[in-house]
Amino acid sequence: MTVAVAILLFVTAQRIGELIHSRRNTKRLLARGGAETGAGHYPLIVLLHASWLAGLWLLAWDRTPHWGWLAVYGALQALRVWTLASLGSRWTTRIIIVPGEPLVRRGPYRFLSHPNYVVVVGEIAVLPLVFGLSTYALVFSILNALVLWIRIRHENRALAEGSGRA
């Protein structure tokens, strides 16, 4: 197995694990009276991330990784773990608001409103750079920015309404 394949296997397993974790948390949040918002754009997020990862498998499986960019990707993973741990059972790939619950203000949320999106923006750009795919990184970064523009507007509105700040 090449190093590139090992990296791609790690990222693929991570994404599958996150989807399982997200599905579990989504069910719990809905059972506690939560409601989903912004579901209309969710298929775009799934399509973007699935296409990004599939394309990396197609283009990068046999490439030699750039170790500096891989270290940056590793730092992003540390921020990802901190973000998910800070949200705990409230983390999901969907926008689920449980009325009356306060916004999370611990961990990276003390410094940023949306640290998970900082991680996602970084990953979409950096992992292709690990494999020397700069045009790929640029194209998917632009697509990701468009999807996140929609997503963050929905999420901010839902968070404001859910916390009574609307």
C-alpha angles and dihedrals in degrees: 000000000000123000089246092056090048091052092048091047089052093050092045093050090046092053093048090049091050092051090052091047091047093050090051092049092045091055091049094048092049090048088055091056099272122151130209121232131183094028091146093074095042094092088057090056092049092047093048095049095042091049092047092052095041090050091051090053089051097046107027109036092102101035128111110243124237103236096208092056089044089057089052089050089051090053089052089054090055089053089047092054091047091050095048092045090051092053093041112173090359094069115105138146088240130065105255119168122193106202115245097015113129122238115266109257101173132093115009089346087078087069107026135035094216111021092158090062090050086057093047093049089050095047095048089054103033104046093059088047088056085066098039095255100137097156089049089051091051096047094048092043090057092047090047091050090055093050093045091050088061094040099049092048090054093044096048091049092049093047091049092049093044094052095043094249095116 
